[in-house]
């Protein structure tokens, strides 16, 4: 398997530290708000990577943090603490905010068929580990106290900027215009490991430490949570491309200073999801979430397929028109799978044909996780001259990686068709079905205002619409 390694800036053969075993770390969410679909693109692609490693026979242990403390706008203690911002916005405690949005994140992941990592560790549960590592960094001369805070001294490293060939002055102070320099730092690139003196006097979460009462910086948590659960040798570290600097750069600096050797061999970075107006974020344009897509009638798995149709190292442009095209493609896959289920007999699986078709799929994913070509391999399978039993067996295999629930959706579609074959004499049911058909035609014409109005009218009548890959279903409350 070849993977592009952001650290070496080239594709490399993947060879884990221990044969047959993979230690994998994923940067988790900062749980101060809902995850937007741009955030979730990264988790979808990381999920595919993990599932393909398992498909390939590896024993994978995947760890993810939850940032529920310490994520500031910059290491200059500038801007707002994201968790505090969320608490103020909703008039709740920081921990209430963290619990609510952690649950919301994993609910979104479940809808997108993203597997929960083997270990999920909130930062607030690892304070002792942070203090232990920071203490060691001070003793080794890699960290210092200034102005009440503890900083990592980047001047002690042979190379700090490991991911890019940028000039040092281009990367100073978090690459943000208008960020004030922290005068406590010895070097502009130094970063905070522990705050005791912060501009946030009302910081809710604080702990005792050898340096006074305070709280950890953002970067230290991922290093410590990874080393605590996966040891000193990490195979793959995943995250969005915007985390390469400064977050992942700082993780490497402090981790390798602490353990004294190379820490992580492969860095897997997923590129941005953009809109026509630029990079997607929580502060610009429409706040696109999984729930919003559902409200507009889209199955979350259609969004998963939308992501899989593009390579993870390419920026992907989101639009409803592009998503509608994916709806059409997904529904065709489900319909073809349903047709195979209908024609399946007692024929045995053609092992020779299956091996050749499987190789197209694995060749695609072995080529730097090329999910677009893997989808093409799925289409090739459906067109292949082999029996239904072979095709259905391979669809099930492929879907353990792709996560599109094709057989499950096809079974539902067949069940729904059987139900529809018996018309209802109930005039209320007939009215509901007529309105659903009218809404379907409005959506096809991209008249979302009419479609939303019909949904609301039915809701007022006590009818909840549920959009699925097989069509719109309803529930009478």
C-alpha positions as CSV (number, residue, x, y, z in Angstrom):
1,X,0.0,0.0,0.0
2,X,1.3,3.4,-1.0
3,X,0.4,6.5,1.1
4,X,1.3,10.1,0.6
5,X,3.3,11.2,3.6
6,X,3.0,14.9,4.3
7,X,6.3,14.8,6.3
8,X,8.4,13.6,3.3
9,X,6.1,15.1,0.7
10,X,6.0,11.9,-1.3
11,X,4.2,8.6,-1.7
12,X,5.7,5.9,0.4
13,X,5.1,2.2,0.9
14,X,3.2,1.8,4.2
15,X,5.2,-0.4,6.6
16,X,4.1,-0.3,10.3
17,X,6.5,-0.4,13.2
18,X,5.3,-3.8,14.3
19,X,4.3,-6.2,11.4
20,X,0.6,-6.7,11.2
21,X,-0.3,-4.0,13.8
22,X,-1.1,-0.3,13.2
23,X,-1.1,2.5,15.8
24,X,-3.3,5.3,14.4
25,X,-4.1,8.7,15.9
26,X,-6.8,11.1,14.8
27,X,-7.1,14.7,15.9
28,X,-10.6,15.0,17.3
29,X,-13.1,17.9,17.4
30,X,-13.1,20.9,19.6
31,X,-16.6,20.5,21.1
32,X,-17.9,24.0,21.3
33,X,-20.4,23.8,18.4
34,X,-21.7,21.3,15.8
35,X,-19.2,19.9,13.3
36,X,-19.8,21.3,9.8
37,X,-19.6,19.0,6.8
38,X,-16.1,20.3,6.0
39,X,-14.8,19.0,9.3
40,X,-16.6,15.7,8.7
41,X,-15.0,15.2,5.3
42,X,-11.7,14.6,7.2
43,X,-13.3,12.0,9.5
44,X,-14.9,10.2,6.6
45,X,-11.6,9.8,4.8
46,X,-9.8,8.8,8.0
47,X,-12.6,6.2,8.6
48,X,-12.0,4.8,5.1
49,X,-8.3,4.6,5.8
50,X,-8.9,2.7,9.1
51,X,-11.4,0.3,7.5
52,X,-9.2,-0.4,4.6
53,X,-6.3,-1.2,6.8
54,X,-8.5,-3.7,8.7
55,X,-9.8,-5.0,5.3
56,X,-6.1,-5.6,4.4
57,X,-5.6,-7.7,7.5
58,X,-4.0,-5.2,9.9
59,X,-4.8,-5.1,13.6
60,X,-5.6,-1.4,14.0
61,X,-5.8,0.5,17.3
62,X,-7.1,4.0,16.7
63,X,-7.1,6.8,19.3
64,X,-8.8,10.2,19.1
65,X,-8.9,13.1,21.5
66,X,-11.8,15.4,22.4
67,X,-10.6,19.0,22.9
68,X,-12.8,20.3,25.7
69,X,-10.2,22.7,27.1
70,X,-7.3,24.9,25.9
71,X,-8.1,25.6,22.3
72,X,-7.3,29.3,21.9
73,X,-7.3,31.3,18.7
74,X,-3.5,31.6,18.9
75,X,-0.6,30.9,21.2
76,X,-0.5,34.6,21.9
77,X,-3.5,34.1,24.1
78,X,-5.3,36.2,21.5
79,X,-9.0,36.0,20.6
80,X,-11.5,33.8,22.4
81,X,-11.2,30.5,24.0
82,X,-13.5,28.4,21.8
83,X,-15.0,26.4,24.7
84,X,-15.7,29.5,26.7
85,X,-17.2,31.1,23.6
86,X,-19.6,28.2,23.3
87,X,-20.5,28.4,27.0
88,X,-21.3,32.1,26.8
89,X,-23.3,31.7,23.6
90,X,-25.6,29.2,25.2
91,X,-25.4,30.2,28.8
92,X,-24.2,26.8,30.0
93,X,-21.1,25.6,31.7
94,X,-18.1,24.6,29.6
95,X,-18.6,20.9,30.6
96,X,-22.3,21.0,29.7
97,X,-21.3,22.4,26.3
98,X,-18.6,19.8,25.9
99,X,-21.0,16.9,26.7
100,X,-23.7,18.2,24.4
101,X,-21.5,18.7,21.3
102,X,-19.5,15.6,21.9
103,X,-22.7,13.6,21.7
104,X,-23.8,15.6,18.7
105,X,-20.5,14.9,16.9
106,X,-20.8,11.1,17.4
107,X,-24.5,11.2,16.4
108,X,-23.3,12.8,13.1
109,X,-20.6,10.1,12.8
110,X,-23.1,7.3,13.2
111,X,-25.3,8.8,10.4
112,X,-22.2,8.9,8.2
113,X,-21.1,5.3,9.0
114,X,-17.9,6.6,10.7
115,X,-16.7,4.1,13.1
116,X,-16.0,5.3,16.7
117,X,-12.3,5.0,17.4
118,X,-11.1,2.3,19.8
119,X,-10.1,5.0,22.4
120,X,-11.8,8.4,22.7
121,X,-10.1,10.6,25.3
122,X,-11.2,14.1,26.4
123,X,-8.4,16.4,27.2
124,X,-9.9,17.2,30.7
125,X,-9.3,13.5,31.7
126,X,-5.5,13.6,31.0
127,X,-4.3,16.6,33.0
128,X,-1.8,14.4,35.0
129,X,-0.2,13.2,31.7
130,X,0.2,16.8,30.5
131,X,1.9,17.9,33.7
132,X,4.2,14.9,33.6
133,X,5.4,15.5,30.0
134,X,5.7,19.3,30.5
135,X,7.8,18.7,33.7
136,X,10.1,16.4,31.7
137,X,10.5,19.0,28.9
138,X,11.5,21.6,31.5
139,X,14.1,19.3,33.0
140,X,15.5,18.5,29.6
141,X,15.9,22.2,28.7
142,X,13.2,22.2,26.0
143,X,10.7,24.4,28.0
144,X,10.9,27.5,30.1
145,X,8.7,29.6,32.4
146,X,8.0,33.2,31.5
147,X,5.3,35.6,32.7
148,X,3.6,32.8,34.6
149,X,3.2,30.5,31.5
150,X,5.3,27.5,30.3
151,X,6.6,27.7,26.7
152,X,8.3,25.2,24.4
153,X,11.7,26.6,23.2
154,X,11.8,25.9,19.4
155,X,15.4,27.3,19.2
156,X,16.6,24.0,20.8
157,X,15.5,22.0,17.8
158,X,17.6,21.3,14.7
159,X,14.5,21.7,12.5
160,X,11.2,23.1,13.6
161,X,9.3,23.7,10.4
162,X,9.1,20.1,9.2
163,X,6.0,20.1,6.9
164,X,6.8,22.9,4.5
165,X,9.7,24.7,2.9
166,X,8.3,28.1,4.0
167,X,10.6,30.8,5.3
168,X,10.5,31.2,9.0
169,X,9.3,34.8,8.9
170,X,6.3,33.6,6.8
171,X,5.1,31.3,9.6
172,X,5.6,33.5,12.6
173,X,2.9,33.9,15.2
174,X,0.4,31.4,13.8
175,X,0.3,32.9,10.2
176,X,-2.5,35.3,11.1
177,X,-2.5,39.0,10.4
178,X,-3.3,41.1,13.3
179,X,-2.2,38.6,16.0
180,X,-0.2,40.4,18.6
181,X,3.2,38.8,19.5
182,X,3.4,37.3,22.9
183,X,6.2,39.3,24.7
184,X,6.9,36.4,27.1
185,X,8.3,34.3,24.3
186,X,12.1,34.0,23.8
187,X,11.4,33.2,20.1
188,X,8.5,34.0,18.0
189,X,7.8,30.4,17.1
190,X,7.7,29.2,20.7
191,X,4.3,27.9,21.9
192,X,2.5,27.6,25.2
193,X,2.4,24.3,27.0
194,X,0.6,25.5,30.2
195,X,-1.2,28.8,31.0
196,X,-1.3,30.2,34.5
197,X,-1.5,33.8,33.4
198,X,-4.2,34.3,30.8
199,X,-6.3,37.2,29.7
200,X,-9.3,34.9,30.4
201,X,-9.7,35.7,34.1
202,X,-13.1,33.9,34.1
203,X,-11.6,30.7,32.6
204,X,-13.9,28.0,34.1
205,X,-11.6,25.0,33.9
206,X,-8.3,25.2,35.9
207,X,-6.1,22.7,37.6
208,X,-3.3,22.8,40.1
209,X,0.2,22.3,38.7
210,X,3.9,22.8,39.8
211,X,3.7,26.2,38.1
212,X,0.5,27.4,39.6
213,X,-3.2,27.0,38.9
214,X,-3.9,27.0,35.2
215,X,-4.8,24.9,32.2
216,X,-3.0,23.2,29.2
217,X,-2.3,24.7,25.8
218,X,-4.0,23.0,22.9
219,X,-1.0,21.2,21.3
220,X,0.2,19.3,24.3
221,X,-3.0,17.2,24.6
222,X,-2.6,15.3,21.3
223,X,1.0,14.3,22.0
224,X,0.2,13.1,25.5
225,X,-3.1,11.3,24.6
226,X,-1.4,9.5,21.8
227,X,1.7,8.4,23.8
228,X,-0.4,7.4,26.8
229,X,-2.6,5.0,24.6
230,X,-0.3,4.1,21.7
231,X,3.2,4.3,23.2
232,X,6.3,6.1,21.8
233,X,6.0,4.8,18.3
234,X,3.1,6.0,16.2
235,X,2.4,4.6,12.7
236,X,-0.1,7.1,11.3
237,X,-1.3,10.5,12.5
238,X,-4.4,11.9,10.7
239,X,-6.0,15.3,10.5
240,X,-7.1,18.2,8.3
241,X,-4.5,19.9,6.2
242,X,-5.0,23.1,8.2
243,X,-3.6,21.3,11.3
244,X,-0.2,20.7,9.7
245,X,0.9,24.1,11.0
246,X,1.1,25.0,13.8
247,X,-0.7,22.1,15.6
248,X,1.0,19.0,14.1
249,X,4.3,20.8,13.8
250,X,4.2,21.5,17.5
251,X,3.1,18.0,18.3
252,X,6.3,16.6,16.6
253,X,8.5,19.2,18.3
254,X,7.3,18.4,21.9
255,X,6.8,14.6,21.4
256,X,10.3,14.0,19.9
257,X,12.0,16.3,22.5
258,X,10.3,14.2,25.2
259,X,11.0,10.7,23.9
260,X,14.3,11.4,22.2
261,X,13.6,9.7,18.9
262,X,11.3,9.9,15.8
263,X,7.7,9.7,16.9
264,X,5.4,9.2,13.9
265,X,6.2,7.7,10.5
266,X,3.3,8.7,8.3
267,X,1.2,11.9,8.3
268,X,-2.2,11.7,6.6
269,X,-3.7,15.1,5.8
270,X,-7.2,15.6,4.3
271,X,-7.7,18.8,2.2
272,X,-10.4,21.4,2.6
273,X,-14.0,21.2,1.6
274,X,-14.8,24.5,-0.1
275,X,-17.8,26.3,-1.3
276,X,-17.9,28.6,-4.3
277,X,-17.0,31.5,-2.0
278,X,-14.0,29.7,-0.4
279,X,-13.0,27.5,2.5
280,X,-15.9,26.2,4.6
281,X,-16.0,27.4,8.2
282,X,-18.4,28.0,11.0
283,X,-18.1,31.7,10.7
284,X,-18.7,32.2,7.0
285,X,-21.7,31.6,4.8
286,X,-24.4,29.0,5.5
287,X,-23.4,26.8,8.5
288,X,-23.7,23.4,6.7
289,X,-24.2,20.5,9.1
290,X,-25.5,16.9,8.7
291,X,-28.8,17.9,10.3
292,X,-29.2,20.7,7.8
293,X,-28.6,18.3,4.9
294,X,-31.2,16.0,6.4
295,X,-33.7,18.8,6.7
296,X,-33.2,19.5,3.0
297,X,-34.0,15.9,2.3
298,X,-30.5,14.4,1.8
299,X,-29.5,11.0,3.2
300,X,-26.2,11.5,5.1
301,X,-24.7,8.6,3.2
302,X,-25.1,10.5,0.0
303,X,-22.7,13.1,1.5
304,X,-20.3,10.3,2.4
305,X,-20.4,9.1,-1.3
306,X,-19.9,12.7,-2.4
307,X,-16.7,12.8,-0.5
308,X,-15.5,9.4,-1.7
309,X,-15.9,10.4,-5.3
310,X,-12.9,12.8,-4.8
311,X,-9.3,12.1,-3.7
312,X,-8.6,13.1,-0.1
313,X,-5.6,15.3,-1.2
314,X,-7.7,17.4,-3.5
315,X,-9.9,20.3,-2.4
316,X,-13.5,19.5,-2.9
317,X,-16.1,22.1,-3.9
318,X,-19.5,21.6,-2.3
319,X,-22.7,22.7,-3.9
320,X,-26.3,21.4,-3.8
321,X,-26.1,20.8,-7.6
322,X,-23.1,18.6,-7.0
323,X,-24.8,16.8,-4.2
324,X,-27.9,16.3,-6.3
325,X,-25.7,14.5,-8.9
326,X,-24.5,12.3,-6.2
327,X,-28.1,11.5,-5.1
328,X,-28.7,10.3,-8.6
329,X,-25.5,8.1,-8.7
330,X,-26.2,6.7,-5.2
331,X,-29.8,5.8,-6.0
332,X,-28.7,4.0,-9.2
333,X,-26.2,1.9,-7.1
334,X,-29.0,1.0,-4.7
335,X,-31.4,0.2,-7.5
336,X,-28.8,-2.1,-9.2
337,X,-28.1,-3.8,-5.9
338,X,-31.8,-4.3,-5.4
339,X,-32.1,-5.9,-8.9
340,X,-29.3,-8.3,-8.0
341,X,-31.1,-9.3,-4.8
342,X,-34.2,-10.0,-6.8
343,X,-32.4,-12.2,-9.3
344,X,-30.1,-14.0,-6.8
345,X,-30.4,-17.8,-6.9
346,X,-28.4,-20.7,-5.4
347,X,-25.5,-20.2,-7.7
348,X,-22.0,-20.5,-6.1
349,X,-19.6,-17.6,-6.0
350,X,-17.3,-17.5,-9.0
351,X,-14.0,-17.3,-7.1
352,X,-11.9,-16.6,-10.2
353,X,-14.1,-13.7,-11.3
354,X,-14.3,-12.4,-7.7
355,X,-10.5,-12.3,-7.3
356,X,-10.1,-10.2,-10.5
357,X,-12.8,-7.8,-9.5
358,X,-11.5,-7.5,-5.9
359,X,-8.0,-6.7,-7.2
360,X,-9.4,-3.7,-9.1
361,X,-10.8,-2.4,-5.8
362,X,-7.7,-3.1,-3.7
363,X,-5.4,-1.7,-6.5
364,X,-7.3,1.6,-6.2
365,X,-7.1,1.9,-2.5
366,X,-3.5,0.7,-2.4
367,X,-2.8,3.7,-4.7
368,X,-2.8,6.4,-1.9
369,X,-6.4,5.6,-0.9
370,X,-7.9,6.5,-4.2
371,X,-11.6,6.2,-3.3
372,X,-12.7,7.7,-6.6
373,X,-11.1,4.7,-8.4
374,X,-12.6,2.4,-5.8
375,X,-16.1,3.7,-6.6
376,X,-15.2,3.0,-10.3
377,X,-14.2,-0.5,-9.3
378,X,-17.7,-0.9,-7.8
379,X,-19.3,0.2,-11.0
380,X,-17.1,-2.2,-12.9
381,X,-18.3,-5.0,-10.6
382,X,-22.0,-4.2,-11.3
383,X,-21.3,-4.4,-15.1
384,X,-19.2,-7.6,-14.9
385,X,-20.3,-10.8,-16.6
386,X,-20.7,-12.9,-13.5
387,X,-23.6,-14.2,-11.4
388,X,-25.6,-12.2,-8.8
389,X,-24.2,-14.2,-5.9
390,X,-20.6,-13.2,-6.8
391,X,-21.6,-9.5,-7.2
392,X,-23.5,-9.4,-4.0
393,X,-20.7,-11.0,-2.1
394,X,-18.2,-8.4,-3.4
395,X,-20.6,-5.5,-2.8
396,X,-20.8,-6.6,0.8
397,X,-17.0,-6.8,1.0
398,X,-16.3,-3.5,-0.6
399,X,-18.9,-1.8,1.6
400,X,-17.0,-2.8,4.8
401,X,-14.6,-0.1,3.6
402,X,-16.8,2.3,1.6
403,X,-19.6,2.4,4.2
404,X,-22.5,3.1,1.8
405,X,-25.0,0.5,3.2
406,X,-25.9,-0.5,-0.4
407,X,-27.4,-3.9,0.5
408,X,-29.3,-2.6,3.5
409,X,-30.7,0.3,1.4
410,X,-31.5,-2.1,-1.5
411,X,-33.4,-4.5,0.9
412,X,-35.4,-1.5,2.2
413,X,-36.2,-0.4,-1.4
414,X,-37.5,-3.9,-2.2
415,X,-39.6,-3.9,1.0
416,X,-41.0,-0.5,0.2
417,X,-42.0,-1.6,-3.3
418,X,-43.9,-4.5,-1.9
419,X,-45.8,-2.2,0.5
420,X,-46.6,0.2,-2.3
421,X,-48.0,-2.6,-4.4
422,X,-51.0,-2.7,-2.1
423,X,-52.8,0.7,-2.5
424,X,-54.5,2.3,0.5
425,X,-58.2,3.2,0.6
426,X,-57.6,5.7,3.4
427,X,-58.1,9.2,1.9
428,X,-55.6,10.7,4.5
429,X,-52.9,8.3,3.4
430,X,-53.7,9.1,-0.3
431,X,-53.4,12.8,0.5
432,X,-50.0,12.3,2.2
433,X,-48.7,10.3,-0.7
434,X,-49.9,12.9,-3.2
435,X,-48.1,15.7,-1.3
436,X,-44.9,13.6,-1.1
437,X,-45.0,13.2,-4.9
438,X,-45.5,16.9,-5.3
439,X,-42.6,17.6,-3.0
440,X,-40.4,15.1,-5.0
441,X,-41.2,17.0,-8.2
442,X,-40.4,20.3,-6.5
443,X,-37.0,19.0,-5.3
444,X,-36.3,17.7,-8.8
445,X,-36.9,21.2,-10.1
446,X,-34.6,22.6,-7.4
447,X,-37.6,24.4,-5.9
448,X,-36.5,23.9,-2.3
449,X,-38.8,26.6,-0.9
450,X,-41.9,24.6,-2.1
451,X,-40.4,21.3,-0.9
452,X,-39.8,22.8,2.5
453,X,-43.3,24.3,2.6
454,X,-44.8,20.9,1.9
455,X,-42.7,19.3,4.6
456,X,-44.0,21.9,7.0
457,X,-47.6,21.5,5.9
458,X,-47.4,17.8,6.5
459,X,-45.7,18.4,9.9
460,X,-48.6,20.6,10.9
461,X,-50.9,17.7,10.0
462,X,-48.9,15.4,12.3
463,X,-46.9,13.7,9.6
464,X,-43.0,13.5,9.8
465,X,-41.2,12.9,6.5
466,X,-38.1,10.7,6.5
467,X,-35.9,11.0,3.4
468,X,-33.9,7.8,2.6
469,X,-31.9,6.5,-0.3
470,X,-35.0,4.5,-1.4
471,X,-37.3,7.5,-1.4
472,X,-39.4,9.5,1.1
473,X,-41.1,7.7,3.9
474,X,-43.4,9.1,6.5
475,X,-44.5,8.6,10.1
476,X,-47.9,9.7,11.4
477,X,-47.4,11.1,14.9
